Amino acid sequence: MTYLELVNKVLTRLREETVSTVSQTTYSALIGEFVNDAKQIIEDAWEWSALRSTVTVATTASDYTYSLTNVKDRAVIQTVANDTSNVFMEYRSQDWFEQQLNLTGTVSGSPLYYTFNGFDASKDTQVLVYPIPDGVYSLRFKTVSRGVAMTEDADELLIPMLPVVYMATALAARERGEVAGTSAAELFAVSDKILSDAIALDARRHPEELIYQVI
C-alpha cells in the first residue's frame, strides 16, 4: 500500500476529505507525519518477515571494514555466515577487536568474527571482520532492515497495513480529541489488539524464534 493510500485511509476514518497528494493540505501533511510515526512504531515492534533480507559482501585482501548497503541505523543483524569457508561468524565486542587489531598482532585468513563500526557516509551500517581477509570471501548477513520515512506519494509500505492505519488514526485522534465519539485511548487499545494479531500471524512463519532454551 502506498503512502498516499495510507493517508487517505486515515483521513476517511477521521471523516475528512481524501486528497490527491499527501501535501495537498496542512492537515493531510500532518496525517502523513502520523502515518510515518505509526510506521516506525509498528516496524520496531517485531522483526517482520517483509523486512528480512540478505546482504552479501565480497571481501578484499587486507581490508577488514565493510558497509552493508541499505542496512540503516534501525536494522538488526540476525546471523552472519562466511559462505566461502562454510562457517557461521561470531560476534565480538569492539574492545576485543581493538585488542586483536592493535595490541595482539594481526592475523590474516578467513573471517570468523564481526563487530559493528558505526555508519558510513550513506548512513549504512559498517562492520569489522577478523581475521583480516587474505583474499576474496563471500560473507552473508541476514538482516532485518527497517526503512526510512515515506516521503513520496507512491512510496510503498512493506509491513502489514492495518496496524499502521489504526495507530496513525489513534495518534490523530489524540491530537484532535476524539473521532466520532471514540476516544484516543479506545483507538490505541484497538490498535494494540490489531498489532498483536498481526505479530502472532507473522510469528507463525518463524516458530523457532519463539522457543526459549536453557543454556
Buried (B, 14 or more C-beta within 10 A) or exposed (E): BBBBBBBBBBBEBBEBEBBEBBEBBEBBBBBBBBBBBBBBBBBEBBBBBEBBEEBEBEBEEEEBEBBBEBBBEBBBBEEBBBEBBEEEBEEBEEEBBEEBBEEEEEEBEBBBBBBBBEBBEEEBBBBBBBBBBBEEBEBBBBBBBBBBEBEEBEBEBBBBBBBBBBBBBBBBBBEEEEBEEBBBEBBBEBBBEBBEEBBEEBBEEEEEEEEEEEE
